[in-house]
Amino acid sequence: MDVVILAGGTCDPDLAALSGVATRAELPFRGRRFVDIVLEATAPLGDLVLVGGPAGLADRQVAPGSTFLESVSSGLDAVRTEAFLLVTCDTPFLTTEGLRDFLDRCDPEAGVNYPIIPIADCEAQFPGLKRTALKMREGRFTGGNAALIRTGLMRASLPVLEQAYAARKSPLRLAGLVGWQTLLRVMVGRLSPNTLTQRTLERAVGAFLGMPVKGIVTHHAEIGTDIDDATQYSALLALQNRDETTST
């Protein structure tokens, strides 16, 4: 199985000033770069395709796009297997064990398997690193930074994803694509979680993409712990300092 690692994300000005690096893949943590941590975690799982990142880190390395979706497309062009694992490079706690647990739980019939993590697990394992949570009847979850995807179905869905990405800042246009009923249930779910179920979202997103979608519950919070901005990175460094103090 091919493993596509997205490593082209740049740091915003505040994060660049705090960290001293230009890309999130190069962010330092515990004496290593994020990209090195992710490469080590994913190497046992398949053949790596690195999208962006410092040159010379993988045998198969392609240039990133100017947007997230363009980078996904660039990586997808290099995939040779029927399914591939997609992973982002801003996950400093990522482990092979966590990814294997996710893969073992995946539904082979789904076009996309996507990890969802109970927010309580994230708070317990990585205190101080805030995550965005979605309330559903089954509980409060955050999304992971990986996905198991069937290659052919993903290639067929790219035009739809491009429309959605272009409409991401326009609720009216996005509602026209995804469906008003789904967006309404998500909004109502913030106030009354029992109205929104995991299966409802799976069906709605699957209908939008034109393929079966499955949310996979995992308790490996490292899959859902990413660093996007200076506030999160500062919290990460505080967690690192706390661990170092405790160990001494």
Contacts in CASP RR format, 6 or more apart in sequence:
PFRMAT RR
TARGET T0000
AUTHOR 0000-0000-0000
METHOD contacts of the structure
MODEL  1
MDVVILAGGTCDPDLAALSGVATRAELPFRGRRFVDIVLEATAPLGDLVL
VGGPAGLADRQVAPGSTFLESVSSGLDAVRTEAFLLVTCDTPFLTTEGLR
DFLDRCDPEAGVNYPIIPIADCEAQFPGLKRTALKMREGRFTGGNAALIR
TGLMRASLPVLEQAYAARKSPLRLAGLVGWQTLLRVMVGRLSPNTLTQRT
LERAVGAFLGMPVKGIVTHHAEIGTDIDDATQYSALLALQNRDETTST
1 45 0 8 1.000
1 46 0 8 1.000
1 47 0 8 1.000
1 81 0 8 1.000
1 83 0 8 1.000
1 84 0 8 1.000
1 85 0 8 1.000
2 46 0 8 1.000
2 47 0 8 1.000
2 48 0 8 1.000
2 49 0 8 1.000
2 78 0 8 1.000
2 79 0 8 1.000
2 80 0 8 1.000
2 81 0 8 1.000
2 84 0 8 1.000
2 85 0 8 1.000
3 42 0 8 1.000
3 45 0 8 1.000
3 46 0 8 1.000
3 47 0 8 1.000
3 48 0 8 1.000
3 49 0 8 1.000
3 84 0 8 1.000
3 85 0 8 1.000
3 87 0 8 1.000
4 49 0 8 1.000
4 51 0 8 1.000
4 72 0 8 1.000
4 75 0 8 1.000
4 76 0 8 1.000
4 78 0 8 1.000
4 79 0 8 1.000
4 84 0 8 1.000
4 85 0 8 1.000
4 86 0 8 1.000
4 87 0 8 1.000
5 35 0 8 1.000
5 38 0 8 1.000
5 39 0 8 1.000
5 42 0 8 1.000
5 48 0 8 1.000
5 49 0 8 1.000
5 50 0 8 1.000
5 51 0 8 1.000
5 58 0 8 1.000
5 87 0 8 1.000
5 88 0 8 1.000
5 89 0 8 1.000
6 51 0 8 1.000
6 52 0 8 1.000
6 64 0 8 1.000
6 68 0 8 1.000
6 71 0 8 1.000
6 72 0 8 1.000
6 86 0 8 1.000
6 87 0 8 1.000
6 88 0 8 1.000
6 89 0 8 1.000
7 23 0 8 1.000
7 24 0 8 1.000
7 25 0 8 1.000
7 35 0 8 1.000
7 38 0 8 1.000
7 50 0 8 1.000
7 51 0 8 1.000
7 52 0 8 1.000
7 53 0 8 1.000
7 64 0 8 1.000
7 89 0 8 1.000
8 23 0 8 1.000
8 24 0 8 1.000
8 25 0 8 1.000
8 51 0 8 1.000
8 52 0 8 1.000
8 53 0 8 1.000
8 64 0 8 1.000
8 65 0 8 1.000
8 71 0 8 1.000
8 89 0 8 1.000
9 23 0 8 1.000
9 24 0 8 1.000
9 25 0 8 1.000
9 64 0 8 1.000
9 71 0 8 1.000
9 89 0 8 1.000
9 90 0 8 1.000
10 16 0 8 1.000
10 22 0 8 1.000
10 23 0 8 1.000
10 24 0 8 1.000
11 19 0 8 1.000
11 21 0 8 1.000
11 22 0 8 1.000
11 23 0 8 1.000
11 24 0 8 1.000
11 27 0 8 1.000
12 229 0 8 1.000
12 230 0 8 1.000
14 229 0 8 1.000
14 230 0 8 1.000
15 24 0 8 1.000
15 27 0 8 1.000
15 229 0 8 1.000
15 230 0 8 1.000
15 233 0 8 1.000
16 22 0 8 1.000
17 230 0 8 1.000
18 230 0 8 1.000
18 233 0 8 1.000
18 234 0 8 1.000
19 27 0 8 1.000
19 28 0 8 1.000
19 233 0 8 1.000
21 27 0 8 1.000
21 28 0 8 1.000
23 53 0 8 1.000
24 34 0 8 1.000
24 89 0 8 1.000
24 90 0 8 1.000
24 227 0 8 1.000
24 228 0 8 1.000
25 33 0 8 1.000
25 34 0 8 1.000
25 35 0 8 1.000
25 52 0 8 1.000
25 53 0 8 1.000
25 54 0 8 1.000
25 89 0 8 1.000
25 90 0 8 1.000
26 33 0 8 1.000
26 34 0 8 1.000
26 35 0 8 1.000
26 53 0 8 1.000
26 54 0 8 1.000
27 33 0 8 1.000
27 34 0 8 1.000
27 90 0 8 1.000
27 92 0 8 1.000
27 227 0 8 1.000
27 233 0 8 1.000
29 37 0 8 1.000
29 92 0 8 1.000
29 236 0 8 1.000
29 240 0 8 1.000
30 92 0 8 1.000
30 240 0 8 1.000
33 54 0 8 1.000
34 89 0 8 1.000
34 90 0 8 1.000
34 91 0 8 1.000
34 92 0 8 1.000
34 227 0 8 1.000
35 50 0 8 1.000
35 53 0 8 1.000
35 54 0 8 1.000
35 57 0 8 1.000
35 89 0 8 1.000
37 91 0 8 1.000
37 92 0 8 1.000
37 93 0 8 1.000
37 94 0 8 1.000
38 87 0 8 1.000
38 89 0 8 1.000
38 91 0 8 1.000
38 94 0 8 1.000
39 48 0 8 1.000
39 50 0 8 1.000
39 57 0 8 1.000
39 58 0 8 1.000
40 96 0 8 1.000
41 94 0 8 1.000
41 95 0 8 1.000
41 96 0 8 1.000
41 99 0 8 1.000
42 48 0 8 1.000
42 85 0 8 1.000
42 87 0 8 1.000
42 94 0 8 1.000
42 96 0 8 1.000
42 99 0 8 1.000
44 96 0 8 1.000
45 85 0 8 1.000
45 96 0 8 1.000
45 99 0 8 1.000
45 100 0 8 1.000
45 103 0 8 1.000
46 85 0 8 1.000
47 60 0 8 1.000
47 80 0 8 1.000
47 81 0 8 1.000
48 58 0 8 1.000
48 59 0 8 1.000
48 60 0 8 1.000
49 58 0 8 1.000
49 60 0 8 1.000
49 61 0 8 1.000
49 62 0 8 1.000
49 75 0 8 1.000
49 78 0 8 1.000
49 79 0 8 1.000
49 84 0 8 1.000
50 57 0 8 1.000
50 58 0 8 1.000
50 60 0 8 1.000
50 61 0 8 1.000
50 62 0 8 1.000
51 61 0 8 1.000
51 62 0 8 1.000
51 63 0 8 1.000
51 64 0 8 1.000
51 65 0 8 1.000
51 71 0 8 1.000
51 72 0 8 1.000
51 74 0 8 1.000
51 75 0 8 1.000
52 61 0 8 1.000
52 62 0 8 1.000
52 63 0 8 1.000
52 64 0 8 1.000
52 71 0 8 1.000
53 61 0 8 1.000
53 64 0 8 1.000
53 89 0 8 1.000
55 61 0 8 1.000
60 78 0 8 1.000
62 74 0 8 1.000
62 75 0 8 1.000
62 77 0 8 1.000
62 78 0 8 1.000
63 74 0 8 1.000
64 70 0 8 1.000
64 71 0 8 1.000
64 74 0 8 1.000
65 71 0 8 1.000
65 73 0 8 1.000
65 74 0 8 1.000
67 165 0 8 1.000
68 165 0 8 1.000
69 161 0 8 1.000
69 162 0 8 1.000
69 165 0 8 1.000
72 86 0 8 1.000
72 161 0 8 1.000
73 158 0 8 1.000
76 84 0 8 1.000
76 151 0 8 1.000
76 154 0 8 1.000
76 155 0 8 1.000
76 158 0 8 1.000
79 151 0 8 1.000
81 151 0 8 1.000
82 150 0 8 1.000
82 151 0 8 1.000
82 152 0 8 1.000
83 148 0 8 1.000
83 149 0 8 1.000
83 150 0 8 1.000
83 151 0 8 1.000
84 148 0 8 1.000
84 149 0 8 1.000
84 151 0 8 1.000
85 99 0 8 1.000
85 103 0 8 1.000
85 146 0 8 1.000
85 147 0 8 1.000
85 148 0 8 1.000
85 149 0 8 1.000
86 146 0 8 1.000
86 147 0 8 1.000
86 148 0 8 1.000
86 149 0 8 1.000
87 94 0 8 1.000
87 99 0 8 1.000
87 145 0 8 1.000
87 146 0 8 1.000
88 145 0 8 1.000
88 146 0 8 1.000
88 226 0 8 1.000
90 145 0 8 1.000
90 226 0 8 1.000
90 227 0 8 1.000
90 228 0 8 1.000
91 145 0 8 1.000
91 222 0 8 1.000
91 223 0 8 1.000
91 224 0 8 1.000
91 225 0 8 1.000
91 226 0 8 1.000
91 227 0 8 1.000
92 225 0 8 1.000
92 227 0 8 1.000
92 236 0 8 1.000
93 126 0 8 1.000
93 221 0 8 1.000
93 222 0 8 1.000
93 225 0 8 1.000
94 145 0 8 1.000
94 222 0 8 1.000
94 223 0 8 1.000
95 220 0 8 1.000
95 222 0 8 1.000
97 220 0 8 1.000
98 218 0 8 1.000
98 220 0 8 1.000
98 222 0 8 1.000
98 223 0 8 1.000
99 146 0 8 1.000
99 220 0 8 1.000
99 223 0 8 1.000
101 218 0 8 1.000
101 220 0 8 1.000
102 113 0 8 1.000
102 115 0 8 1.000
102 146 0 8 1.000
102 148 0 8 1.000
102 216 0 8 1.000
102 218 0 8 1.000
102 220 0 8 1.000
102 223 0 8 1.000
103 148 0 8 1.000
105 113 0 8 1.000
105 216 0 8 1.000
105 217 0 8 1.000
105 218 0 8 1.000
106 113 0 8 1.000
106 148 0 8 1.000
106 214 0 8 1.000
106 216 0 8 1.000
107 113 0 8 1.000
107 212 0 8 1.000
107 214 0 8 1.000
107 216 0 8 1.000
109 212 0 8 1.000
110 148 0 8 1.000
110 150 0 8 1.000
110 211 0 8 1.000
110 212 0 8 1.000
110 213 0 8 1.000
110 214 0 8 1.000
111 149 0 8 1.000
111 150 0 8 1.000
111 153 0 8 1.000
111 154 0 8 1.000
111 211 0 8 1.000
111 212 0 8 1.000
111 213 0 8 1.000
111 214 0 8 1.000
112 147 0 8 1.000
112 148 0 8 1.000
112 149 0 8 1.000
112 150 0 8 1.000
112 153 0 8 1.000
112 154 0 8 1.000
112 206 0 8 1.000
112 209 0 8 1.000
112 211 0 8 1.000
112 212 0 8 1.000
112 213 0 8 1.000
112 214 0 8 1.000
113 147 0 8 1.000
113 148 0 8 1.000
113 149 0 8 1.000
113 214 0 8 1.000
113 215 0 8 1.000
113 216 0 8 1.000
114 143 0 8 1.000
114 144 0 8 1.000
114 147 0 8 1.000
114 213 0 8 1.000
114 214 0 8 1.000
114 215 0 8 1.000
114 216 0 8 1.000
115 143 0 8 1.000
115 144 0 8 1.000
115 146 0 8 1.000
115 147 0 8 1.000
115 215 0 8 1.000
115 216 0 8 1.000
115 217 0 8 1.000
115 218 0 8 1.000
115 223 0 8 1.000
115 224 0 8 1.000
116 141 0 8 1.000
116 142 0 8 1.000
116 143 0 8 1.000
116 144 0 8 1.000
116 198 0 8 1.000
116 215 0 8 1.000
116 216 0 8 1.000
116 217 0 8 1.000
116 218 0 8 1.000
117 141 0 8 1.000
117 142 0 8 1.000
117 143 0 8 1.000
117 144 0 8 1.000
117 217 0 8 1.000
117 218 0 8 1.000
117 219 0 8 1.000
117 220 0 8 1.000
117 221 0 8 1.000
117 223 0 8 1.000
117 224 0 8 1.000
118 139 0 8 1.000
118 140 0 8 1.000
118 141 0 8 1.000
118 217 0 8 1.000
118 219 0 8 1.000
119 131 0 8 1.000
119 133 0 8 1.000
119 140 0 8 1.000
119 141 0 8 1.000
119 142 0 8 1.000
120 140 0 8 1.000
121 219 0 8 1.000
121 221 0 8 1.000
122 129 0 8 1.000
122 131 0 8 1.000
122 142 0 8 1.000
122 221 0 8 1.000
122 224 0 8 1.000
122 225 0 8 1.000
123 131 0 8 1.000
124 221 0 8 1.000
125 221 0 8 1.000
125 222 0 8 1.000
125 225 0 8 1.000
126 221 0 8 1.000
126 222 0 8 1.000
126 225 0 8 1.000
126 239 0 8 1.000
127 239 0 8 1.000
128 235 0 8 1.000
128 238 0 8 1.000
128 239 0 8 1.000
129 225 0 8 1.000
129 232 0 8 1.000
129 235 0 8 1.000
129 236 0 8 1.000
129 239 0 8 1.000
130 232 0 8 1.000
130 235 0 8 1.000
131 142 0 8 1.000
131 224 0 8 1.000
131 225 0 8 1.000
132 142 0 8 1.000
133 140 0 8 1.000
133 141 0 8 1.000
133 142 0 8 1.000
134 140 0 8 1.000
134 141 0 8 1.000
134 142 0 8 1.000
134 143 0 8 1.000
134 186 0 8 1.000
134 196 0 8 1.000
135 189 0 8 1.000
135 190 0 8 1.000
135 193 0 8 1.000
135 196 0 8 1.000
136 189 0 8 1.000
136 193 0 8 1.000
136 196 0 8 1.000
136 197 0 8 1.000
136 198 0 8 1.000
136 201 0 8 1.000
137 193 0 8 1.000
137 194 0 8 1.000
137 195 0 8 1.000
137 196 0 8 1.000
137 197 0 8 1.000
137 198 0 8 1.000
138 197 0 8 1.000
138 198 0 8 1.000
139 193 0 8 1.000
140 193 0 8 1.000
141 217 0 8 1.000
142 224 0 8 1.000
143 224 0 8 1.000
144 223 0 8 1.000
144 224 0 8 1.000
144 226 0 8 1.000
145 223 0 8 1.000
145 224 0 8 1.000
145 226 0 8 1.000
146 223 0 8 1.000
150 211 0 8 1.000
153 209 0 8 1.000
153 210 0 8 1.000
153 211 0 8 1.000
156 210 0 8 1.000
156 211 0 8 1.000
157 209 0 8 1.000
157 210 0 8 1.000
157 211 0 8 1.000
160 177 0 8 1.000
160 208 0 8 1.000
160 209 0 8 1.000
160 210 0 8 1.000
161 209 0 8 1.000
163 177 0 8 1.000
164 174 0 8 1.000
164 177 0 8 1.000
164 178 0 8 1.000
164 208 0 8 1.000
166 173 0 8 1.000
167 173 0 8 1.000
167 174 0 8 1.000
167 177 0 8 1.000
168 174 0 8 1.000
171 183 0 8 1.000
174 183 0 8 1.000
175 183 0 8 1.000
177 208 0 8 1.000
178 204 0 8 1.000
178 205 0 8 1.000
178 208 0 8 1.000
179 204 0 8 1.000
179 208 0 8 1.000
181 204 0 8 1.000
182 200 0 8 1.000
182 201 0 8 1.000
182 204 0 8 1.000
182 205 0 8 1.000
185 195 0 8 1.000
185 196 0 8 1.000
185 200 0 8 1.000
186 196 0 8 1.000
186 201 0 8 1.000
188 195 0 8 1.000
188 196 0 8 1.000
189 195 0 8 1.000
189 196 0 8 1.000
198 215 0 8 1.000
202 212 0 8 1.000
202 213 0 8 1.000
202 214 0 8 1.000
202 215 0 8 1.000
205 213 0 8 1.000
206 212 0 8 1.000
206 213 0 8 1.000
226 232 0 8 1.000
227 233 0 8 1.000
227 236 0 8 1.000
END
